[in-house]
Amino acid sequence: QVQLVESGGGLVQPGGSLRLSCAASGSIFRINTMGWYRQSPGKERELVATITSGGMQVYADSVKGRFTISRENAKNMVYLQMSSLKPEDTAVYYCKLRVVIRDYWGQGTQVTVSS
């Protein structure tokens, strides 16, 4: 059974920074993609950033230059360093692990950007 647990969310002022972490546990094939998605009230869940086990990264245009995704393969961890945060970044952030065609999701962590 694969489990994902996110941490690091919270309240931050506009322009501030926050680092999210996601720990994956269970039987995980070493070749996979991990990523972060977010969902705001009334909106669909959207991609923020993904990273393959080989290090290839993809970012949403809205976060390019502000967010950085990274991972530690040996620990099955993925991180999202968020900088220059804006109120529109407010959302529940979800960690996702994709192995071949199967997706696993974390429970989400709330990020609120407000003064």
C-alpha positions, 0 to 999 in steps of 0.5 A: 500500500502506497501512502503520501503525506504532505507537510509544510503548509500554512499562512504566509504573507504576500512575497513570502516563502514556504517549503512543502514536503511530501513523504512517500512510503510503501512499495514504490517502483524506482522509476516514477514521477512525483508532483504537486497539484493545487486546488482552490475553492470552486476551481479544478485541481491543477498541475503546479510542478512535476519531477521524474525520478531522472530529474526532469521537471515541468512547471505551470506557467503561473509558477515558473521562476517562483517555485522549485520542485526537487526530490530525494529518490533514496528517501522517496521525498519530494519538495516544493520551494515556493517563493514570491508567493501571491494571494492567488497561490492560496489553495490546498496543495496535493502531492501525487506519485505516478507509477506507470499508469497508476496515481497515488495522492496525498491528503493535501496541505493548505497554503494561504497567502494573505496579509 
